[in-house]
Amino acid sequence: MQLHYLIREPKEILDKNPLLLLLHGYGSNEEDLFSFANELPQDHYVISVRAPYDLQPYGHAWYAIHFDADENKFSDNEQAKESVHLVAHFIDEMVQKYPIDAQKVNLIGFSQGAILSYATALSYPEKINKVIALSGYFNSDILVKEPNAVAISHLKFFVSHGTVDQVIPVEWARKAKPALEHLGLEVSYHEYPVGHGVAPQNFFDFKNWLTQNEHPIRK
């Protein structure tokens, strides 16, 4: 399956440039996060990818969300795992197509895109360097393989959430830090007094975190 994407090439050309891969939320599209592409570090490729599943009447999803008769919400974990594989394959394609530094591929995910970013990084740590997980939560049920402590040890996470998020409760987001730290990982966790969105201060903080944590994947 070919995934549609938008790309902003780096303004500062290196032999190989880092990549920021943007994964949008449920019901949105690749244009959403790409709207702030020019605010991101100038030496990075910025690629925003469209999720594979079409929603009606518009928008896209990484996996289906269903409601049962009691209005309990549950995720299609098999579809989510398929999307994890798709993102991993897409990264390989982009590294072959553009002069991207395979050691410096970073994910920025919002909402469902953040949930998928956690799973992709922990399932394919050899492809990912850092993860910025905005307004999502960590769902271990969609990992496609058991995390290997040595293989994932280089991963760094910036996790943020709105304290009045009406879509994904902040309590869900708070579980990510202890869960990841239990795996021996470094997590920078932040909360902001907003709903389901990215506050200006949040944007400023994760940009700073990105530039302060420049390090390649250790093989």
Contacts in CASP RR format, 6 or more apart in sequence:
PFRMAT RR
TARGET T0000
AUTHOR 0000-0000-0000
METHOD contacts of the structure
MODEL  1
MQLHYLIREPKEILDKNPLLLLLHGYGSNEEDLFSFANELPQDHYVISVR
APYDLQPYGHAWYAIHFDADENKFSDNEQAKESVHLVAHFIDEMVQKYPI
DAQKVNLIGFSQGAILSYATALSYPEKINKVIALSGYFNSDILVKEPNAV
AISHLKFFVSHGTVDQVIPVEWARKAKPALEHLGLEVSYHEYPVGHGVAP
QNFFDFKNWLTQNEHPIRK
1 52 0 8 1.000
1 86 0 8 1.000
3 49 0 8 1.000
3 50 0 8 1.000
3 52 0 8 1.000
3 86 0 8 1.000
3 90 0 8 1.000
4 30 0 8 1.000
4 49 0 8 1.000
4 50 0 8 1.000
5 30 0 8 1.000
5 47 0 8 1.000
5 48 0 8 1.000
5 49 0 8 1.000
5 50 0 8 1.000
5 90 0 8 1.000
6 30 0 8 1.000
6 31 0 8 1.000
6 34 0 8 1.000
6 37 0 8 1.000
6 47 0 8 1.000
6 48 0 8 1.000
7 45 0 8 1.000
7 46 0 8 1.000
7 47 0 8 1.000
7 48 0 8 1.000
7 98 0 8 1.000
8 34 0 8 1.000
8 37 0 8 1.000
8 38 0 8 1.000
8 40 0 8 1.000
8 45 0 8 1.000
8 46 0 8 1.000
8 47 0 8 1.000
9 45 0 8 1.000
9 98 0 8 1.000
10 17 0 8 1.000
10 42 0 8 1.000
10 43 0 8 1.000
10 44 0 8 1.000
10 45 0 8 1.000
11 42 0 8 1.000
11 43 0 8 1.000
12 42 0 8 1.000
12 43 0 8 1.000
14 43 0 8 1.000
14 101 0 8 1.000
15 99 0 8 1.000
16 99 0 8 1.000
16 100 0 8 1.000
16 101 0 8 1.000
16 102 0 8 1.000
17 43 0 8 1.000
17 44 0 8 1.000
17 45 0 8 1.000
17 99 0 8 1.000
17 100 0 8 1.000
17 101 0 8 1.000
18 41 0 8 1.000
18 43 0 8 1.000
18 44 0 8 1.000
18 45 0 8 1.000
18 100 0 8 1.000
18 101 0 8 1.000
18 104 0 8 1.000
18 105 0 8 1.000
18 106 0 8 1.000
18 129 0 8 1.000
19 44 0 8 1.000
19 45 0 8 1.000
19 46 0 8 1.000
19 47 0 8 1.000
19 91 0 8 1.000
19 94 0 8 1.000
19 95 0 8 1.000
19 100 0 8 1.000
19 101 0 8 1.000
19 104 0 8 1.000
19 105 0 8 1.000
19 106 0 8 1.000
20 40 0 8 1.000
20 41 0 8 1.000
20 44 0 8 1.000
20 45 0 8 1.000
20 46 0 8 1.000
20 47 0 8 1.000
20 106 0 8 1.000
20 107 0 8 1.000
20 108 0 8 1.000
20 210 0 8 1.000
21 47 0 8 1.000
21 48 0 8 1.000
21 49 0 8 1.000
21 87 0 8 1.000
21 90 0 8 1.000
21 91 0 8 1.000
21 94 0 8 1.000
21 105 0 8 1.000
21 106 0 8 1.000
21 107 0 8 1.000
21 108 0 8 1.000
22 30 0 8 1.000
22 33 0 8 1.000
22 34 0 8 1.000
22 37 0 8 1.000
22 46 0 8 1.000
22 47 0 8 1.000
22 48 0 8 1.000
22 49 0 8 1.000
22 108 0 8 1.000
22 109 0 8 1.000
23 33 0 8 1.000
23 49 0 8 1.000
23 51 0 8 1.000
23 62 0 8 1.000
23 87 0 8 1.000
23 107 0 8 1.000
23 108 0 8 1.000
23 109 0 8 1.000
23 110 0 8 1.000
23 113 0 8 1.000
23 114 0 8 1.000
23 116 0 8 1.000
23 117 0 8 1.000
24 30 0 8 1.000
24 32 0 8 1.000
24 33 0 8 1.000
24 48 0 8 1.000
24 50 0 8 1.000
24 51 0 8 1.000
24 60 0 8 1.000
24 109 0 8 1.000
24 110 0 8 1.000
24 111 0 8 1.000
24 112 0 8 1.000
24 113 0 8 1.000
25 32 0 8 1.000
25 51 0 8 1.000
25 61 0 8 1.000
25 62 0 8 1.000
25 109 0 8 1.000
25 110 0 8 1.000
25 111 0 8 1.000
25 112 0 8 1.000
25 113 0 8 1.000
25 114 0 8 1.000
26 55 0 8 1.000
26 61 0 8 1.000
26 62 0 8 1.000
26 65 0 8 1.000
26 111 0 8 1.000
26 112 0 8 1.000
27 55 0 8 1.000
27 58 0 8 1.000
27 59 0 8 1.000
27 60 0 8 1.000
27 61 0 8 1.000
28 59 0 8 1.000
28 60 0 8 1.000
28 110 0 8 1.000
29 50 0 8 1.000
29 51 0 8 1.000
29 59 0 8 1.000
29 60 0 8 1.000
30 48 0 8 1.000
30 49 0 8 1.000
30 50 0 8 1.000
31 48 0 8 1.000
32 48 0 8 1.000
32 110 0 8 1.000
33 48 0 8 1.000
33 108 0 8 1.000
33 109 0 8 1.000
33 110 0 8 1.000
34 46 0 8 1.000
34 48 0 8 1.000
36 203 0 8 1.000
37 46 0 8 1.000
37 48 0 8 1.000
39 203 0 8 1.000
39 207 0 8 1.000
40 46 0 8 1.000
40 207 0 8 1.000
41 207 0 8 1.000
41 210 0 8 1.000
41 211 0 8 1.000
44 106 0 8 1.000
45 94 0 8 1.000
45 98 0 8 1.000
45 100 0 8 1.000
47 94 0 8 1.000
49 87 0 8 1.000
49 90 0 8 1.000
50 60 0 8 1.000
51 60 0 8 1.000
51 61 0 8 1.000
51 62 0 8 1.000
51 83 0 8 1.000
51 112 0 8 1.000
51 113 0 8 1.000
52 60 0 8 1.000
52 62 0 8 1.000
52 83 0 8 1.000
52 86 0 8 1.000
53 60 0 8 1.000
53 61 0 8 1.000
53 62 0 8 1.000
53 63 0 8 1.000
53 64 0 8 1.000
53 79 0 8 1.000
54 60 0 8 1.000
55 61 0 8 1.000
61 112 0 8 1.000
62 79 0 8 1.000
62 80 0 8 1.000
62 83 0 8 1.000
62 112 0 8 1.000
62 113 0 8 1.000
62 115 0 8 1.000
62 116 0 8 1.000
63 75 0 8 1.000
63 76 0 8 1.000
63 77 0 8 1.000
63 79 0 8 1.000
63 80 0 8 1.000
63 82 0 8 1.000
63 83 0 8 1.000
63 112 0 8 1.000
63 116 0 8 1.000
63 142 0 8 1.000
64 75 0 8 1.000
64 76 0 8 1.000
64 79 0 8 1.000
65 73 0 8 1.000
65 74 0 8 1.000
65 75 0 8 1.000
65 76 0 8 1.000
66 73 0 8 1.000
66 74 0 8 1.000
66 75 0 8 1.000
66 76 0 8 1.000
67 73 0 8 1.000
67 74 0 8 1.000
68 74 0 8 1.000
75 139 0 8 1.000
75 141 0 8 1.000
75 142 0 8 1.000
77 139 0 8 1.000
77 141 0 8 1.000
77 142 0 8 1.000
80 115 0 8 1.000
80 116 0 8 1.000
80 119 0 8 1.000
80 139 0 8 1.000
80 142 0 8 1.000
81 119 0 8 1.000
81 142 0 8 1.000
81 144 0 8 1.000
83 116 0 8 1.000
84 116 0 8 1.000
84 119 0 8 1.000
84 120 0 8 1.000
84 123 0 8 1.000
84 124 0 8 1.000
84 142 0 8 1.000
84 143 0 8 1.000
84 144 0 8 1.000
85 144 0 8 1.000
87 116 0 8 1.000
87 120 0 8 1.000
88 120 0 8 1.000
88 123 0 8 1.000
88 124 0 8 1.000
88 127 0 8 1.000
91 105 0 8 1.000
91 124 0 8 1.000
91 127 0 8 1.000
91 128 0 8 1.000
92 127 0 8 1.000
94 100 0 8 1.000
95 102 0 8 1.000
95 105 0 8 1.000
101 216 0 8 1.000
102 127 0 8 1.000
103 129 0 8 1.000
103 216 0 8 1.000
103 217 0 8 1.000
104 129 0 8 1.000
104 214 0 8 1.000
104 216 0 8 1.000
104 217 0 8 1.000
105 127 0 8 1.000
105 128 0 8 1.000
105 129 0 8 1.000
106 128 0 8 1.000
106 129 0 8 1.000
106 130 0 8 1.000
106 131 0 8 1.000
106 132 0 8 1.000
106 210 0 8 1.000
107 117 0 8 1.000
107 120 0 8 1.000
107 121 0 8 1.000
107 128 0 8 1.000
107 130 0 8 1.000
107 131 0 8 1.000
107 132 0 8 1.000
108 117 0 8 1.000
108 132 0 8 1.000
108 134 0 8 1.000
108 206 0 8 1.000
109 116 0 8 1.000
109 117 0 8 1.000
109 131 0 8 1.000
109 132 0 8 1.000
109 133 0 8 1.000
109 134 0 8 1.000
110 134 0 8 1.000
110 135 0 8 1.000
110 136 0 8 1.000
110 197 0 8 1.000
110 198 0 8 1.000
111 134 0 8 1.000
111 135 0 8 1.000
111 136 0 8 1.000
111 167 0 8 1.000
111 168 0 8 1.000
111 196 0 8 1.000
112 136 0 8 1.000
113 136 0 8 1.000
114 133 0 8 1.000
114 134 0 8 1.000
114 135 0 8 1.000
114 136 0 8 1.000
114 137 0 8 1.000
115 133 0 8 1.000
115 136 0 8 1.000
115 137 0 8 1.000
115 138 0 8 1.000
115 139 0 8 1.000
115 142 0 8 1.000
116 142 0 8 1.000
117 131 0 8 1.000
117 132 0 8 1.000
117 133 0 8 1.000
118 131 0 8 1.000
118 133 0 8 1.000
118 138 0 8 1.000
118 139 0 8 1.000
118 157 0 8 1.000
118 176 0 8 1.000
119 139 0 8 1.000
119 142 0 8 1.000
119 143 0 8 1.000
119 144 0 8 1.000
120 127 0 8 1.000
120 128 0 8 1.000
121 128 0 8 1.000
121 131 0 8 1.000
121 152 0 8 1.000
121 155 0 8 1.000
121 157 0 8 1.000
122 143 0 8 1.000
122 147 0 8 1.000
122 152 0 8 1.000
122 155 0 8 1.000
122 183 0 8 1.000
123 143 0 8 1.000
123 144 0 8 1.000
123 145 0 8 1.000
123 147 0 8 1.000
125 147 0 8 1.000
125 148 0 8 1.000
125 151 0 8 1.000
125 152 0 8 1.000
125 154 0 8 1.000
125 155 0 8 1.000
125 217 0 8 1.000
126 151 0 8 1.000
126 217 0 8 1.000
128 155 0 8 1.000
128 217 0 8 1.000
129 154 0 8 1.000
129 155 0 8 1.000
129 156 0 8 1.000
129 215 0 8 1.000
129 216 0 8 1.000
129 217 0 8 1.000
130 155 0 8 1.000
130 156 0 8 1.000
130 157 0 8 1.000
130 158 0 8 1.000
130 210 0 8 1.000
130 213 0 8 1.000
131 155 0 8 1.000
131 156 0 8 1.000
131 157 0 8 1.000
131 158 0 8 1.000
132 157 0 8 1.000
132 158 0 8 1.000
132 160 0 8 1.000
132 206 0 8 1.000
132 209 0 8 1.000
132 210 0 8 1.000
133 157 0 8 1.000
133 158 0 8 1.000
133 159 0 8 1.000
133 160 0 8 1.000
133 176 0 8 1.000
134 160 0 8 1.000
134 161 0 8 1.000
134 197 0 8 1.000
134 198 0 8 1.000
134 202 0 8 1.000
134 206 0 8 1.000
135 160 0 8 1.000
135 161 0 8 1.000
135 162 0 8 1.000
135 165 0 8 1.000
135 167 0 8 1.000
135 168 0 8 1.000
135 173 0 8 1.000
135 196 0 8 1.000
135 197 0 8 1.000
135 198 0 8 1.000
136 161 0 8 1.000
136 168 0 8 1.000
136 172 0 8 1.000
136 173 0 8 1.000
137 168 0 8 1.000
137 172 0 8 1.000
137 173 0 8 1.000
137 175 0 8 1.000
137 176 0 8 1.000
138 175 0 8 1.000
138 176 0 8 1.000
138 179 0 8 1.000
138 180 0 8 1.000
140 179 0 8 1.000
147 183 0 8 1.000
149 183 0 8 1.000
149 184 0 8 1.000
152 183 0 8 1.000
152 185 0 8 1.000
153 184 0 8 1.000
153 185 0 8 1.000
153 218 0 8 1.000
154 215 0 8 1.000
154 217 0 8 1.000
154 218 0 8 1.000
155 185 0 8 1.000
155 186 0 8 1.000
156 185 0 8 1.000
156 186 0 8 1.000
156 187 0 8 1.000
156 188 0 8 1.000
156 213 0 8 1.000
156 215 0 8 1.000
157 176 0 8 1.000
157 180 0 8 1.000
157 185 0 8 1.000
157 186 0 8 1.000
157 187 0 8 1.000
157 188 0 8 1.000
158 187 0 8 1.000
158 188 0 8 1.000
158 190 0 8 1.000
158 205 0 8 1.000
158 206 0 8 1.000
158 209 0 8 1.000
158 210 0 8 1.000
159 173 0 8 1.000
159 176 0 8 1.000
159 177 0 8 1.000
159 187 0 8 1.000
159 188 0 8 1.000
159 189 0 8 1.000
159 190 0 8 1.000
160 189 0 8 1.000
160 190 0 8 1.000
160 191 0 8 1.000
160 192 0 8 1.000
160 198 0 8 1.000
160 202 0 8 1.000
160 205 0 8 1.000
160 206 0 8 1.000
161 168 0 8 1.000
161 170 0 8 1.000
161 173 0 8 1.000
161 174 0 8 1.000
161 190 0 8 1.000
161 191 0 8 1.000
161 192 0 8 1.000
162 170 0 8 1.000
162 173 0 8 1.000
162 191 0 8 1.000
162 192 0 8 1.000
162 193 0 8 1.000
162 194 0 8 1.000
162 195 0 8 1.000
162 196 0 8 1.000
162 197 0 8 1.000
162 199 0 8 1.000
163 170 0 8 1.000
163 191 0 8 1.000
163 192 0 8 1.000
163 193 0 8 1.000
163 194 0 8 1.000
163 195 0 8 1.000
164 170 0 8 1.000
164 193 0 8 1.000
164 194 0 8 1.000
164 195 0 8 1.000
165 173 0 8 1.000
165 194 0 8 1.000
165 195 0 8 1.000
165 196 0 8 1.000
165 197 0 8 1.000
166 195 0 8 1.000
166 196 0 8 1.000
167 195 0 8 1.000
167 196 0 8 1.000
168 196 0 8 1.000
170 191 0 8 1.000
174 189 0 8 1.000
176 187 0 8 1.000
176 189 0 8 1.000
177 187 0 8 1.000
177 189 0 8 1.000
180 187 0 8 1.000
181 187 0 8 1.000
188 209 0 8 1.000
190 202 0 8 1.000
190 205 0 8 1.000
192 199 0 8 1.000
192 201 0 8 1.000
192 202 0 8 1.000
193 199 0 8 1.000
194 202 0 8 1.000
END
